[in-house]
Amino acid sequence: MSEERVWEVLCSRCNELFEKYGNGIVIPPCDPRCDPVPIFDETDIECNVWRFVVYILWLKKHPYSFDKY
């Protein structure tokens, strides 16, 4: 499976989970000037896997999400 397809599947699955369980959660826009890598480190997904879903949906809003990250 190509990397682009993996990204599409990951985004799709995260979106499905968010639609089912993310009631009331607002995902802020991703500023294209920010570096998403340090933000990922701050999410501490080992503490809460749900943070990964929200992070992916947030990252998806970044204009270069697939190409750069």
C-alpha positions in Angstrom: 0.0 0.0 0.0 1.4 3.4 -0.9 2.1 6.0 1.8 -0.5 8.3 0.4 -3.1 5.5 0.6 -2.0 4.7 4.2 -2.5 8.4 5.1 -6.0 8.4 3.5 -7.0 5.3 5.4 -5.7 6.6 8.7 -7.6 9.9 8.2 -10.7 8.1 7.2 -10.6 5.8 10.3 -9.9 8.7 12.6 -12.8 10.7 11.0 -15.1 7.7 11.6 -14.1 7.5 15.3 -14.4 11.2 15.7 -17.9 11.2 14.2 -18.9 8.4 16.5 -17.3 9.6 19.8 -16.2 13.2 19.3 -19.4 14.9 20.1 -18.8 18.4 21.2 -15.0 18.4 20.6 -13.8 21.2 18.4 -10.6 20.7 16.4 -8.9 24.1 16.0 -7.4 25.1 12.6 -3.8 24.2 12.0 -1.6 27.2 11.5 0.7 26.5 8.5 3.5 28.3 10.2 3.5 25.9 13.2 5.7 22.8 13.4 3.3 19.8 14.1 6.1 17.6 15.3 6.6 19.2 18.8 2.8 19.3 19.1 2.7 15.6 18.6 5.2 15.1 21.3 3.0 17.1 23.7 -0.1 15.0 22.9 1.3 12.1 25.0 -0.7 9.5 23.1 0.5 6.8 25.4 -1.6 8.4 28.1 -4.7 8.6 26.0 -5.0 7.1 22.5 -8.0 9.4 21.7 -5.4 12.2 21.5 -3.9 10.5 18.5 -7.3 10.6 16.6 -7.7 14.3 17.4 -4.1 15.1 16.5 -4.5 13.3 13.1 -7.6 15.3 12.3 -5.9 18.5 13.4 -2.8 17.7 11.3 -5.0 16.9 8.3 -6.0 20.6 8.2 -2.3 21.5 7.7 -1.8 22.4 4.0 1.3 20.1 3.8 0.2 17.3 6.1 0.9 14.4 3.8 3.9 15.9 1.9 5.8 17.0 5.0 4.6 15.0 7.9 
